[in-house]
Amino acid sequence: MNIATLGYGSIARSHVRAITALAATPEWADLRLYGVMGRLPEATADFAGEFGAEVATTDLDELLADPQLDAVIVCSPSGAHAEQTARALRAGKHVLCEIPLALSLAETDELIVLADAADRRLMVCHTQRYYPPLAEARRRIAAGELHPHAIVSRYMFGRRENVNWQGRQRSWTDNLLWHHGCHAVDAALWLLGAADRNEEVAVAAQVALPSGGLEIPMDLTVTMRTARDQLATVAMSYHIAFPIHDYLIIGEEATLLFDDGALRDGERVIVPKADREGVGAPIPRQDAEFFAAIRDRREPAISGRAVRPAMAALQAAQDVLDARLASLGEGARHPQKP
């Protein structure tokens, strides 16, 4: 199975490491990184050479026209995801798209329809679903061992400068709502079971106006209510001085806390922090599901359809921001000084 990455940044490197780890096992011996498409010719060639990819190009159409290519992993800037995913599906390639799949619910729906029409596998990298501690919490809920009333999540880290999660300078600006909000909102709805039920949720949101040098919203809160009257609250910020990432699951039988990568019940660690290397790590397990869906000709676990509830919630939050910007006029679109 020949795979190409669209992009050569930090997350593309993580996917290539996953491919390498999986290809070393008997089950995935036919898996290989075949190509790389990137923005800069020299950087693209260097990345391809480092990992032994046969094709290195800056031309997406050239890559997608290659009959030897089976699938692509979209690791480009968030704003390019929907367009590149659509082009790949139309070219007959399977797509694993980094989060977010799109920057609107309308684009998400278009891609779901397109994947069905092309009979190609479309999967989205909602990697937190593959964290063993969160998977155990979800197992307990799905098995009826824990009936959750509410989830409170904080997903915050410093991003006052235009750098990525490894501190590297970016050529594009990240999106708190559609990128990292996508992680936290989807994980909360998945834990509650609303994502599996493809359930529409009631949404209330507060999104701060663009501020700072990045000219983007830096703080937001999204509150959701499921059809079963469960509440989920997600608070996010790029302003914080130290990172916080947790999910407090308040259930009838117990209260669970995912914090610092581990799952606790207040007295003990139930599931320790996940290993980030090897075939059992979250990204290799996620990617293996995508490759298995291609091989088995079935819908992957985290398809476009599976993430639609989260995308609908994010669209509701985006609508709140758009309405506020429209009411305040053009001046609201410029950075606000503290």
C-alpha positions as CSV (number, residue, x, y, z in Angstrom):
1,M,0.0,0.0,0.0
2,N,1.6,3.2,-1.2
3,I,1.1,6.3,1.0
4,A,2.0,10.0,0.5
5,T,2.0,12.8,3.0
6,L,0.7,16.3,2.0
7,G,3.1,18.3,4.1
8,Y,6.4,17.7,5.8
9,G,6.0,19.3,9.2
10,S,6.0,17.9,12.7
11,I,2.7,15.9,12.4
12,A,3.8,14.5,9.0
13,R,6.9,13.2,10.6
14,S,4.8,11.5,13.3
15,H,2.7,9.8,10.6
16,V,5.8,8.6,8.8
17,R,7.2,7.2,12.0
18,A,3.9,5.4,12.4
19,I,4.1,4.0,8.9
20,T,7.7,2.8,9.5
21,A,6.7,1.1,12.8
22,L,3.7,-0.6,11.2
23,A,5.6,-1.7,8.1
24,A,8.1,-3.6,10.4
25,T,5.2,-5.9,11.4
26,P,4.1,-8.9,9.4
27,E,0.6,-7.6,9.0
28,W,1.7,-4.3,7.3
29,A,4.8,-5.5,5.5
30,D,3.4,-4.0,2.2
31,L,3.0,-0.5,3.7
32,R,5.4,2.2,2.6
33,L,5.9,5.9,2.3
34,Y,5.7,6.4,-1.4
35,G,5.6,10.2,-1.8
36,V,5.7,13.6,-0.3
37,M,4.0,16.8,-1.5
38,G,5.2,20.1,0.0
39,R,5.4,23.8,-0.4
40,L,9.1,24.3,-0.8
41,P,11.1,22.1,-3.2
42,E,14.2,21.7,-1.2
43,A,12.4,20.9,2.1
44,T,10.2,18.5,0.3
45,A,13.1,16.7,-1.3
46,D,14.9,16.5,2.1
47,F,12.0,15.0,3.8
48,A,11.4,12.4,1.1
49,G,15.1,11.6,1.1
50,E,15.2,11.2,4.9
51,F,12.5,8.6,4.8
52,G,13.2,6.9,1.5
53,A,10.1,8.2,-0.4
54,E,10.3,7.6,-4.1
55,V,8.3,10.8,-5.1
56,A,8.9,14.4,-4.0
57,T,6.9,17.1,-5.6
58,T,5.3,20.5,-5.0
59,D,2.5,19.8,-7.5
60,L,-0.5,18.1,-5.9
61,D,-2.1,17.3,-9.2
62,E,1.1,15.5,-10.3
63,L,1.1,13.4,-7.2
64,L,-2.6,12.5,-7.4
65,A,-2.3,11.5,-11.0
66,D,0.2,8.8,-10.1
67,P,-1.5,5.4,-10.5
68,Q,0.8,3.8,-8.0
69,L,-0.4,6.0,-5.1
70,D,-3.2,4.5,-3.0
71,A,-3.8,7.0,-0.2
72,V,-2.7,10.4,1.1
73,I,-2.3,11.8,4.7
74,V,-3.2,15.5,4.7
75,C,-0.8,17.3,7.0
76,S,-0.9,20.7,5.5
77,P,-2.2,23.9,7.1
78,S,-5.7,23.7,8.4
79,G,-7.2,26.0,5.8
80,A,-6.0,23.7,3.0
81,H,-7.5,20.5,4.4
82,A,-10.9,20.5,2.8
83,E,-9.7,21.5,-0.6
84,Q,-6.9,19.0,-0.7
85,T,-9.1,16.2,0.7
86,A,-11.7,16.9,-2.0
87,R,-9.1,16.8,-4.8
88,A,-7.6,13.6,-3.5
89,L,-11.0,11.9,-3.2
90,R,-11.9,13.0,-6.8
91,A,-8.6,11.5,-7.9
92,G,-9.6,8.2,-6.5
93,K,-7.3,8.2,-3.5
94,H,-8.2,7.3,0.1
95,V,-7.6,10.1,2.6
96,L,-6.5,10.3,6.2
97,C,-6.9,14.0,7.1
98,E,-5.3,15.7,10.1
99,I,-7.7,17.6,12.3
100,P,-9.7,19.6,11.3
101,L,-11.3,18.0,8.3
102,A,-12.7,21.4,7.3
103,L,-13.3,24.9,8.6
104,S,-17.1,24.8,8.3
105,L,-19.9,22.3,8.6
106,A,-20.9,22.9,5.0
107,E,-17.5,21.7,3.8
108,T,-17.6,18.7,6.1
109,D,-21.0,17.6,4.6
110,E,-19.6,18.1,1.1
111,L,-16.6,15.8,1.9
112,I,-18.9,13.1,3.4
113,V,-21.0,13.0,0.2
114,L,-17.9,13.1,-2.0
115,A,-16.2,10.2,-0.1
116,D,-19.4,8.1,-0.5
117,A,-19.7,8.9,-4.2
118,A,-16.1,8.1,-4.9
119,D,-16.3,4.9,-2.7
120,R,-13.0,6.0,-1.0
121,R,-12.1,5.8,2.7
122,L,-12.1,9.1,4.5
123,M,-10.8,9.2,8.1
124,V,-10.0,12.2,10.3
125,C,-7.2,12.3,12.9
126,H,-9.2,12.7,16.1
127,T,-6.3,11.1,17.8
128,Q,-7.5,11.6,21.4
129,R,-10.0,8.8,20.8
130,Y,-6.9,6.5,20.7
131,Y,-5.5,7.6,24.0
132,P,-5.8,4.5,26.2
133,P,-6.9,6.4,29.3
134,L,-9.8,8.1,27.4
135,A,-10.6,4.9,25.6
136,E,-11.0,3.2,29.0
137,A,-13.3,6.0,30.2
138,R,-15.4,5.6,27.0
139,R,-15.5,1.8,27.5
140,R,-17.0,2.2,30.9
141,I,-19.6,4.6,29.7
142,A,-20.5,2.4,26.7
143,A,-20.7,-0.7,28.9
144,G,-23.1,1.1,31.3
145,E,-20.6,1.0,34.1
146,L,-20.6,4.8,34.3
147,H,-23.5,7.1,33.5
148,P,-22.1,10.6,33.0
149,H,-24.0,13.7,33.9
150,A,-21.4,16.2,32.7
151,I,-17.9,16.6,31.3
152,V,-15.7,19.7,32.0
153,S,-12.6,20.1,29.8
154,R,-9.8,22.5,29.7
155,Y,-7.5,22.5,26.7
156,M,-5.0,25.4,26.9
157,F,-1.4,26.1,26.0
158,G,0.7,29.1,25.1
159,R,0.5,30.2,21.5
160,R,1.1,33.9,21.6
161,E,3.7,33.5,18.9
162,N,3.2,31.8,15.6
163,V,4.9,28.5,16.5
164,N,3.7,24.9,16.5
165,W,3.6,22.4,19.4
166,Q,7.3,21.7,19.1
167,G,8.2,25.4,19.2
168,R,8.9,25.7,15.4
169,Q,8.0,28.8,13.5
170,R,5.0,28.5,11.3
171,S,4.3,30.0,7.9
172,W,0.5,30.0,8.6
173,T,-1.6,30.9,11.6
174,D,-3.4,28.2,13.7
175,N,-7.1,28.2,14.5
176,L,-8.1,27.7,18.2
177,L,-11.7,27.0,17.4
178,W,-11.5,24.6,14.4
179,H,-8.2,22.9,15.2
180,H,-7.7,22.5,18.9
181,G,-11.4,23.0,19.6
182,C,-12.0,20.2,17.3
183,H,-10.0,17.8,19.5
184,A,-11.7,18.8,22.7
185,V,-15.2,19.1,21.5
186,D,-15.1,15.8,19.6
187,A,-13.5,14.0,22.6
188,A,-16.2,15.3,25.0
189,L,-19.1,14.3,22.6
190,W,-17.4,10.9,22.0
191,L,-17.0,10.2,25.7
192,L,-20.7,11.0,26.2
193,G,-21.7,8.8,23.3
194,A,-23.3,11.6,21.3
195,A,-20.7,11.2,18.5
196,D,-21.5,7.5,18.1
197,R,-25.2,8.3,17.9
198,N,-24.5,11.1,15.3
199,E,-26.5,13.3,17.6
200,E,-27.2,17.0,17.2
201,V,-26.4,18.9,20.4
202,A,-27.6,22.2,21.8
203,V,-24.7,24.6,21.7
204,A,-23.9,27.9,23.5
205,A,-20.6,29.6,22.9
206,Q,-18.5,32.6,23.8
207,V,-15.6,33.4,21.5
208,A,-13.3,36.3,22.3
209,L,-12.6,38.8,19.6
210,P,-9.3,38.5,17.7
211,S,-6.4,39.8,19.8
212,G,-2.6,39.9,20.0
213,G,-0.1,39.7,17.2
214,L,-1.8,36.6,15.6
215,E,-5.1,38.5,14.9
216,I,-7.1,35.4,15.9
217,P,-9.5,34.6,18.7
218,M,-7.3,33.4,21.6
219,D,-9.9,32.4,24.2
220,L,-13.3,30.5,23.9
221,T,-15.8,28.5,25.8
222,V,-18.3,26.0,24.3
223,T,-21.1,24.5,26.3
224,M,-23.1,21.6,24.9
225,R,-26.2,19.7,26.0
226,T,-27.0,16.2,24.5
227,A,-30.4,14.8,23.8
228,R,-29.9,12.8,27.1
229,D,-29.5,16.1,29.0
230,Q,-25.8,15.6,29.6
231,L,-23.7,18.7,29.7
232,A,-20.2,19.2,28.2
233,T,-18.2,22.4,28.8
234,V,-14.9,23.1,26.9
235,A,-12.7,26.1,27.9
236,M,-9.8,26.9,25.7
237,S,-7.0,29.5,25.6
238,Y,-3.8,30.3,23.7
239,H,-2.9,32.9,26.4
240,I,-2.0,30.5,29.3
241,A,1.6,30.5,30.6
242,F,1.7,26.7,31.2
243,P,-0.3,23.9,29.4
244,I,-3.4,22.3,30.8
245,H,-5.3,19.4,29.2
246,D,-7.9,17.6,31.1
247,Y,-11.4,16.0,31.1
248,L,-13.4,15.8,34.3
249,I,-16.1,13.2,33.8
250,I,-18.8,13.5,36.5
251,G,-20.8,10.3,36.6
252,E,-23.5,8.8,38.7
253,E,-21.3,6.0,39.9
254,A,-17.9,7.7,40.0
255,T,-16.0,10.8,38.9
256,L,-13.0,10.3,36.6
257,L,-10.3,12.7,35.7
258,F,-8.1,12.6,32.7
259,D,-5.1,14.8,33.5
260,D,-1.4,14.8,32.5
261,G,-2.2,12.0,30.1
262,A,-3.5,9.5,32.8
263,L,-6.9,8.5,34.0
264,R,-7.7,8.8,37.7
265,D,-10.7,8.2,40.0
266,G,-9.6,10.4,42.8
267,E,-7.8,7.7,44.7
268,R,-5.6,6.0,42.2
269,V,-4.3,5.9,38.6
270,I,-6.6,3.7,36.6
271,V,-4.7,3.9,33.3
272,P,-1.3,5.5,33.1
273,K,0.0,7.9,30.5
274,A,0.2,6.3,27.0
275,D,3.4,5.4,25.3
276,R,4.0,7.8,22.4
277,E,6.3,5.4,20.5
278,G,5.8,1.9,18.9
279,V,2.8,0.3,17.1
280,G,0.7,0.5,20.3
281,A,1.0,4.3,20.5
282,P,-2.1,6.4,19.6
283,I,-1.0,7.7,16.2
284,P,0.1,4.2,14.9
285,R,-3.1,2.7,16.2
286,Q,-5.1,5.4,14.6
287,D,-3.3,5.1,11.2
288,A,-3.6,1.3,11.3
289,E,-7.4,1.7,11.5
290,F,-7.3,3.8,8.4
291,F,-5.1,1.3,6.5
292,A,-7.3,-1.6,7.7
293,A,-10.5,0.2,6.5
294,I,-8.8,0.5,3.0
295,R,-7.9,-3.2,3.0
296,D,-11.3,-4.3,4.3
297,R,-13.3,-1.9,2.1
298,R,-15.3,-0.5,5.0
299,E,-15.9,2.8,6.7
300,P,-13.2,3.8,9.1
301,A,-13.9,4.2,12.8
302,I,-13.5,8.0,12.7
303,S,-15.0,8.9,9.3
304,G,-16.3,12.2,8.2
305,R,-19.8,11.1,9.4
306,A,-18.4,10.2,12.8
307,V,-17.0,13.7,13.4
308,R,-20.0,15.6,12.1
309,P,-21.6,16.2,15.6
310,A,-18.4,18.0,16.7
311,M,-18.2,20.0,13.5
312,A,-21.8,21.1,13.9
313,A,-21.0,22.3,17.5
314,L,-17.9,24.2,16.2
315,Q,-20.0,25.8,13.4
316,A,-22.5,27.0,16.0
317,A,-19.5,28.6,17.9
318,Q,-18.2,30.1,14.6
319,D,-21.7,31.6,13.9
320,V,-21.6,33.3,17.3
321,L,-18.2,34.9,16.5
322,D,-19.3,35.9,13.0
323,A,-22.4,37.6,14.4
324,R,-20.4,39.5,17.0
325,L,-17.8,40.6,14.4
326,A,-20.6,41.8,12.1
327,S,-22.3,43.7,14.9
328,L,-19.1,45.5,15.9
329,G,-17.9,46.3,12.4
330,E,-14.5,46.3,10.7
331,G,-12.7,47.6,13.8
332,A,-13.4,44.3,15.6
333,R,-11.3,42.4,13.1
334,H,-8.1,44.1,14.1
335,P,-6.0,43.1,17.1
336,Q,-7.2,44.4,20.5
337,K,-4.7,45.8,22.9
338,P,-4.7,44.6,26.5
